[in-house]
Amino acid sequence: MKYNRVIVWFRNDLRLHDHAALFSALAKGKEIIPVFCFDPRNFRNVDLGFKKTGAFRTQFLIESVENLRKSLQALGADLIVEEGSPEEVVIELVNKYQAEAIFFSEEVTQEEKLIEERLEKSAWKLGIATEAFWQSTLFHIEDLPFPANLVPEVFTQFRKECEKFSKVQKTYEMPKSINFPNNLDDLGSIPDLSTFGFSKTANSKLGVLDFKGGEDEGKKRLQEYFWEKDLLKTYKETRNGLLGADYSSKFSPWLALGCLSPRYIYEEVLKYEKERKKNQSTYWLIFELIWRDYFRFICKKHGSKVFQINGIKNIVDNWNKDENSFWKWANGQTGIPFVDANMRELNQSGFMSNRGRQIVASFLVNDLGIDWRWGASYFESMLIDYEVCSNWGNWMYVAGVGNDPRESRYFNILRQANNYDKKGDYIRHWIPEIAGIPGFDIHQPFELSTSDLKQYGVALGRTYPQPLVGIKI
C-alpha cells in the first residue's frame, strides 16, 4: 500500500460500479474515506432570478447521495457529507483525519476546473498527493484517435474515427468491501430541500416517469427497459416520442450524476445484442452515448468559449434580452401550444423529450431572437438530467454558434407539431384546458376573441396567451 488513508472525493460520479478513483484508492490505500460536499454556489440565484440548481435536480441529487451512503455502508464503509466549498472542505478533512492523498474524477468545464485547481494547489502546499481520473465518457480520453485539442468540429467525423480506431475499456469491478476508519467522529447529515430554500416538490403525475436518484434506481431502470420490457430493440423507432415512460431509455438523469456509467450501459447493450437482438436500435443507443462523449470533449477543447455568447464559432449576432418574452417562453405562455406544452412539462416534472428540447430552444433563439445563454441557464436550473457539456453544447448547436455543420438550422414549429403530435395528444396532456374550445386547431397559434377567452377561461390567468410572434411557414 502506498497511502495509509485516501480521501475519495465524489462529484458527478455517485456510484460504486466502474469507479476509477475508488478502484485505484482501494489498490493504493489502507483506509478509504469517501466524501461528498454540497457546494452552496450551485444553489445560488442567477441574474434572471431563478436558482442555478432547481428543486427537481436538487431532490434527485439528495436521493443519489443517500443511495451512495447506503451502498457504502453495505460494504462496511460510510460517506462523509459536508456543505461548503469542496476545495476548502476536502482540505480541512485531510488535516482533520491525516489523509495522505485525495482521489477524484476529472471535470472539463470552467467552474469545476477552477475548484480542482484550487484544491490541488492547497494539497500541494501541504505535501498531499492528488490524483484525478477520467471517467465520464464511453471512450477514454487516452484512447481517442486524436489529441483532445484536435477533436473534430463535426460530430460525424468524431464518431467514425472513434468507432474505427478506439476501443471501449472494460468497466472496473464493484468493490466487495471497503476498509473505512473506525474513529471518525462526525459523518454529517444529508440535507433536505428546505436547506436550499425549496419546499417539498413532487414529480407531476402527468410526467413521463417518477425519477428517483441513485445507482440502485439507475440500474433498476436499465434492467426494466432492456430486459423486463425488452424495449431496446425498438429504441430507434420510438426515441422521438413525447408521452409515456418507454419511448426512450430515460437513462440521462442517472448518467448526468454518474449514478450509471456509460461503459456499464455499453456492456449491457453488448450483452443484449448477444442474448436478445442486434439491430439499428441497439446501435443507436450507443450512438447517443457517443454524442454525449462528443460534447464533453468539445468542452475540454474549447474551454470557457462554450459559455460565451459568440460560442466556439465566434459568430456575432444581434441577440436581444427581452425579459418579458423570455418569461412567457419559460412559463409556457407563448401562445404556441406545442412550445407551451413542452415548457409546462419541464416546469412541472423537470424533464422534456429530446425532440421537445430542440423545438423550444429553436423557438427561443430563432423566433424570439433571445440570448441563447438564457435558455441554457434555464435548462440548467430546471432539468433533472442537466449535464453541463451536453446542455451547453446542444444550446450552442441550436443557436448556430456551436458544432452544427449546417448554417441557420431552423425548426418549423407547426411542421414539428404535425410530425410528432399529429393528433394533439401531447398538447392536450399538458394543456387540457384547450381541448373543448370549438374550432380550435391545436397546431396553430391560438388566437381567440376576448369574449371567447372570457367564456372558456383557458390556461394561465384565465386566458390562453396571444402568440408572441408570427410563425415561419
N, C-alpha and C positions, 0 to 999 in steps of 0.2 A: 504494500500500500504506500502511496506517495504522500497522502494527507491524512491527518488524524480526523479532521472534521471539514466537510464540504457543505456549503450552503448551495442548494439548488433553488434559484430564483425563478418561479413560474411566472409567465407573462401571458401571451396568447398561445399557450401550449398546455391547456388544462386537461391532461390525460396522463395515463401511465404507460399505455401501449406506444410503441415506436417513438420513444422519447430519448433523443440522442444525449441531451445534457444529463438526464437522470441515469441512463445506462452507463455513461462514462464516469459519472460520480461514483456509482456503485463499484466500478472497477478500480477506481483510484483512491477512494476514501474509506476510512474505517467506519466513520459515522456520518450520516447524511441528515441535513436539516432542511426540509422543504419550506419555502417561504412564498407567500403571495401578499402583494401590497395593493390596496385600493388607493389609487392616486387621485386626490381631490381635484386636480387640474382637469381630469376627464369629465367632471360633473359641473363645471362652471358654466355660466351663461355666456353665449357668444353674442356678437354685436347685434344680431337680429332679435335677441331676447329669449331664445329657447336654449335649453341645456345642450351641451356638447354631446352628452350621452343621455338619451331619453329613458323613460320608465320601462319600456318593454325590454330594451337591451340590458338595462341595469338589472332587472329581475332575472333575466337569462344568465347574466354573469354571476349573480349571487348564487343561483342554483348550481351553476357549474363549479364554483368554488366549494360549495357544500358537498357536492358529489366527490370532488377531488380529495377533500379531507376524509370523507368516509372511506374511500378506496385506500388511502394511505393508512388509515387506522386498521383496516383489514390485513395489512401487511406488517403490522407491528410498529408503524411509524405514526406521524401526525403532521399537521400543517400549521405553521405559524402564520397568523393573519394579522396584518397591520394596516393602518391608514396613514398616508403621508407620501412624501416624495420618495420613490424607491431608491434613487441614488443616495439618499441620506439614510433612510430606514435600514437598508441592507447593510450599509457600513456600520451603523450602530449595532446591529445584530452580530456582525463579525467581531466587534470589540467585546460585546457582552458575553458571547459564547466561545470565544477564542477559536473561531474558524480560521482555516488556513487558505481556503480557496472559495471562489464564487463561480458557479457554472450557470449559464443561462442561454436562452435562444436568441439568436441574432435577428434584429429587425432591419428595415431598409429605409424608412421614411424619417423625415426631419425631426419631429418631436421625439420619437423613440430612439433615434441615433444619438441625439444630444444627451438623453438620460444615460445611455450606455457609456458614452464618452466621459461624462462626469463621474459615474460610478468607477470606471476603470482608472481614472486619474486619482481618485481618492484611495482606491485599493493599492495602487502602485506606491503611493506615498507611505502606506502602512506596511509595505512588503507582502501584500496579499495577492496571491495568484488569481487571475481571472481567465476563463475560457468561454468563448462564445461559439454556439453551434448553429449551423444552418439546417433548419428542419421544417420549413413551412410549405415546401413545394414538392411536386411529384418528382421532377428531375433535380438532383443535387447540383448546386452551383458549380462544383468542381467537375461535373460530368457534362457540362454544356459543350457543344462543338465549336464554341467561340468564346472569347473573353466577355465578361459581363458588360464591359464598356463598349462592346461591339454587337450587342444584341440587335437583331434586325428591327427596323422600324415598321415592318409589315408582319402581321401575325402568321400568315400562311408560310412565309419563308422560315420563320422561327419554328413553327410546328413541324414542317417537313424535314428540316435539318436535325431537330431533336429526335424525331421518330426514326430517322435513318442512322444517326451516329451515337445517340445517347441511350443508356440503359437505366431503368428504374432500380435503384438499390433496394435490397430486401429490408423489411421492417426490423427494428430492434425488438428483442424479446421482452415480454412483460416481466417485471421483477417478481420473484416469488416471496421475497421478504426484504425488509429494509432495516438496517441497523440504525436505530434512532436513539439519541442520547436520552438517558432516563432522569436527568437532573435539570431539565428546562422548567422554569417556574411559571411563565405566563405565555400561553399559546395564542391568546387573543380570541375575540369572538367575531363571528361573521356578521357584518351589518345588515340591516334590512332597508327597505325602500325609503323609509322615513329619514334615515341617516343622510340621504342625498336630496331630501326635500320633496319626495314623491309620496302621494297617498297610495294605498293599495291599488294595484292595477290588475285587470283580468282580461285575458285574450277574448275578443268578441266571439260570441257563439256563431257569428257569420264567417269567421276566419277559416282558412284552409286547414289549419292544424293547431292543436293546443301545444305549442312548442314548450318543452321543458329542457333546461340546461343540464349539461353534464355528459361525461364519457359514456355512462351506462345508457342514457337516453339516446345518444347518438348511435351507439351500436344496436340498440333496440330498433331504431328507425331503419337502419340498414337491413337488419335481419327481416323486418317486416316487408320492406319494399322489394328486396332481392328474392328472398327465399320463401316467405309465407304467402305473399300475394303474387309472386312471380311476375313483377311489373317491369323489370329491366329490359325484357325482350321487346317491349313496345315504347321505350323511353323516347326515341327519336320522333315517333309519330305523335306523341301526346304532350311533349315538353312545352309547347306553346299554349297550353290550356290556361284557363283563368279561374275555374271553380273546382273545389274539392282537394282532398289530400294527396291524390295519387297521379295527377297529370305530370308531375315531375318528382325527382327524388327528395327534394326539400332538405338536402344534407347541408346546405350553405350555413345555417346558424351554428352548427357544430364544427364545421370547418373553420369558420371565422375566429372562434375562440380556441381552436386547436383541440377540441374535445374528440374530434375524429382526425386522423392523419390521412392525407391524400394517398399515401402509399398503402395504407391499410385498405382503403376503398379500392385502389387499383388491384391489389391482390385478391380481394373478394370478387371483383369483376372477372379476373382470370379464372378463378375457381368456378364462377357461374358459367363462363363460356365452356369450361371443360365438362361440367356436370349437367348443364341445362341446355344452353343455346348460345351460339356465337353469331352475331349479325351486325347490321349497321347501328342498331340501338346500343348494343354493348360497347361498340367502339365510340359511339357518340358521347357516352358519359365520360370516357377517358379524354375525349376531345375537349369537353368542358373543363376538365381538370387542367388541361394544358393551357387553355385560355387564362385560367386563374394564375398559373405559373407565369404566363407572359406578362401580365400586368405587374407582378411583383418584380420581375427582372427589369422591366421598363422603369419602374420607380427607382430601383437601385441605380440604373444607368443615368437617369436624368435628375435625381435629387429633388430639390425644392421647386423645380420648374413645374412639377405636376400640380402644385397648389397655386400657381400664378395665373393671372387672367389670360395671358397670351399662350399658356400651355407650353408644350415641348416644341411646337412649330413656330413659336414667336410670331403668331398671327395677331395683328392689331385689329380689333373690331370695335364697333360702337355699341357695346353692351350698356343697357340702361339699368338704373337702380330704382325702379318704381315699386316701392314697398306695398302700395295698395294692391297692385296687380299680383305681386308675389304672394301676398297672404290669401288672396282669392284662390290662387293656384294651390297653395299649401293646404287650405281648408276645404278644398273640393267645391269651390263656388265659382268656377269659371263660366258656367253656362254651357259647357260642352259635356254632355252626360258621360261619355266614355272616359274622358280625362277625370272628371269628378268622381266617378265610381272607383277608379284606381286609387286616387288620393284618399278617399274615405276608407278604403281597405287598409291602406298604410296607417292612417291615423288611428283606426280602431283595433288593429291587430298587430302592427309592427312588421307586416310582410306585404309584399306585392310580387306578382309574377315577373319573370324576366321580360316578357313582352310588354307588360304594363309599364315597367321602368323605362324602357326605350321610348314608349309613346309619350309619357308625361314629361320626360326630360326633353324630348324633341319639341314638345309644345312650349315649354318654358323658354327654351333658348331660340327656337326658330319662329314661333308665332308671337311670343311676347317680347322676345329680344332681351330678356333679363340675364344679368350676370350669371353664368353657369355655375359659378362657385357657390352662389346662394343655394341652388338646388342640391349640389353635392353636400353642402353643410347640413341642409335639412334632412337629407337621407342619412347622413352620419348620425344625427340625433335619433331619428325615428326607426330605422331599420333594425330589426332584431339580428339580422345576419350581416351587419355592417363590417366590412373589412377594408382597411384604408386603401390598399393598392387597387383592388377591384372596383371600389366605389369611385375613386378619383380618376382612375384610368378610363372607366366607362363614361363618366361625365365629360372628360376631355374628348373622347371619341365622338360622342353625340354632338358636342359643341363645335367640332371641326378643328380643334386645336391639339388633337392627340394623334393616335395611330391609325385613323381611318384613311385608307388609300384613296377613297372617293372624296371628292370635294362637294361641300354643301349637301350632305345627305339630309333628306327630309322625310319625315313620316306623315303621310296624309291621314289625318285623324279619322275622317269619315270612312275612308277606304279600309283603314285598320279595324275600325269597329265592324264593318260589314264582313271582313275576312275572319275575325276572331270572336265576334259576338253577334253573329248574323241574326239570331232570334232575340237578342237583347236580354238573355237570361242573366248575364253578369251585371248589366246595368240595373235591372230590376232587383237583383240580390242586394246591391249596396245602396240603391236609391229606390226603395219600394214605393215611396210616396207618388212617383210619377206614373205608375202603371195604369191608373184608372183615368187618366186625362184623355178625353175624346180627341181623336185626330192627331195625337202626339206621335211623332216619328222619333224613336229613341236614337237614331243615328244622325240626327240633325241638331244644330244648335237650337236650344229650347227657348222659343220666344212666344209668350202669351200676352194677351191684353191684360191691363190692370184688373179688369173685372174678373177675368179667368183666374188670375193669381189669387185674388181675394177669395174667390169661390172655393178653390181647391186647397188653398193653404199649403202649398207643397214646399218641401225641403226646408232649408235653414231660414230662420227669420220669417217663417210663414210664406216665403216666396222662393221660387227657384230662380237663380240669378240670370240676368240677361247676359248673353255672350260677351266676353271681354274683347274679342277680336273677330274679324272675319276669318273664314277658313279657306285655305287654298284648295282648289279643286283640280 
